[in-house]
């Protein structure tokens, strides 16, 4: 939306990073089967701008798990409004920790088969 862009019509990098954090958080919560918090964001690269009106798709892959934490790679791709061509515009690694009801780190459950 226009409120998320600069005067040149490019979407703010901070808006893209927030979308990446949301996507990574969804993947983290599914793997942890519960609440998680972002503890680090590494290696975010902004390859190309996203323009107002572009479609944005985000893809996540869990690249590492520890006892309580996991690192999730996020790629953001754009598709111009009137095109079928897609381009990778950002990528980064987000680290999350699973937490319990008292907001303390908790062990990740064993991996299970997808439902």
Buried (B, 14 or more C-beta within 10 A) or exposed (E): EEEBBEEEEBBBBEBBBEBBBEBBBBBBBBBBEBBBBBEEBEEBEBEEBBBBEBEBEBEBEBEEBEEBBBBBBBBBBBBBEEEEEEBEBBBBBBBBBBBEEEEEBBEBEEEEEEE
